[in-house]
Amino acid sequence: MTETKNWQAQTRMVHEGQNRSAHGETAEALYLTSGYVYDSAEQAEARFKEEEDGYIYSRFGNPTVRAFEERMMALEGAQDARATATGMAAVTACMMSQLQTGDHIVAARALFGSCRYVVETLMPRFGVACTLVDGRDLEAWQAALRPETKLLFLETPSNPVLEIIDVQAVADIAHNHGARLIVDNVFATPILQKPMALGADITIYSATKHIDGQGRCLGGIILGDGDYIKNELANFIRQTGPSLAPFNAWVMLKALETLHMRVDRHCDNAEKLAEMLVAHDKIERVYYPGHKSHPQYDLAQKQMTRGSNLIAFDMKGGKTAAFKLANRLEIAHISNNLGDAKTLITHPATTTHAKLSDAAKAELAIRDGTLRLSVGLEDSADLLNDFEHALAELG
Ligand SMILES: Cc1ncc(COP(=O)(O)O)c(C=O)c1O
């Protein structure tokens, strides 16, 4: 591991975790190996007895994966981390590694669909009860606590209409109860919001999104204090195998070198587009945490450095107008992914949140005319033109 001294985050994102081989390569080496050989049978025995440091098998440790984990630890200010094959593997492993039958989770109801499935459907099958609350309502978090509550779980900004939850206040509620708070920080990115600095115990990412940022690889990561990672999570990952592939880790590791610049550019473009959408007469309402019109703008300002690249908006004219706009845009592509260099737009009611009941959609303000936009890295004037033309053509 590189000695990082007092370097700033951007410098650390270029150097942290590099473990040069004897060849002295400039770029980080890709250790594309599933296993490792030992100098002797005695050495193998010592590794398995944990008397000697060193790699044993890539399901539970690989130098390239470790380099990615160390770079992410530096960015997040976390003591330790474990990378996983996907964001959902991170969410599931994080919960399964610390819960048992009889425990209880309180989660914000505005969650990515698969996260909601894990807490609402999967965990109860193993005797872990779950209560969903409106995450913006601090009294609801408090009221949902039970003696057996072990975990509080939220994402902020939330998918798809970008509700903001007060991380510090929910962390206090969790800690006063002896529970832990997990924050899925995907929408905010590790650049714009630091959940652990706000009091969260564990931060989770789908690295598939902005961390890769170019739509290539799936990946995830769980960051937290050394005790939890070493004593609870590491063995769970070792035994059950949701591990990140070395190749994907290498792509993510290299992508961290440009994450600051990319997120800044994403936000520049999103701010301009949000401003234009707010003023447009074919748009009913816009949700963008970085715009003054957002109902929780002050809270967003308090815990995020910028508004992110996600914008949601409701079209006047409902589903017909929303579909027409999505179909007419030329630069923005229709895709349910997000955090990509390419601008992507999706209609949550018929894609990412299609499985929710009408009542659940209404609770989350997912309307027929709602579109969610992940603003990319294109030229901002081209993007504005694309939206202006497509909106004008709606008639
Ligand atoms: C907020 C959030 N959490 C978790 C995930 C899951 O990540 P992955 O697709 O890498 O499994 C996603 C994916 O869209 C997401 O948006």
The ligand as an ORCA input file, in Angstrom:
! r2SCAN-3c Opt
* xyz 0 1
  C     -29.886      3.106     -4.804
  C     -29.421      1.792     -5.351
  N     -28.968      0.854     -4.499
  C     -28.532     -0.353     -4.950
  C     -28.556     -0.667     -6.299
  C     -28.114     -2.028     -6.743
  O     -26.908     -2.006     -7.429
  P     -26.460     -3.117     -8.487
  O     -27.291     -2.924     -9.708
  O     -25.007     -2.861     -8.687
  O     -26.709     -4.457     -7.858
  C     -29.002      0.284     -7.211
  C     -29.048     -0.053     -8.646
  O     -29.706      0.578     -9.445
  C     -29.455      1.551     -6.731
  O     -29.909      2.499     -7.575
*
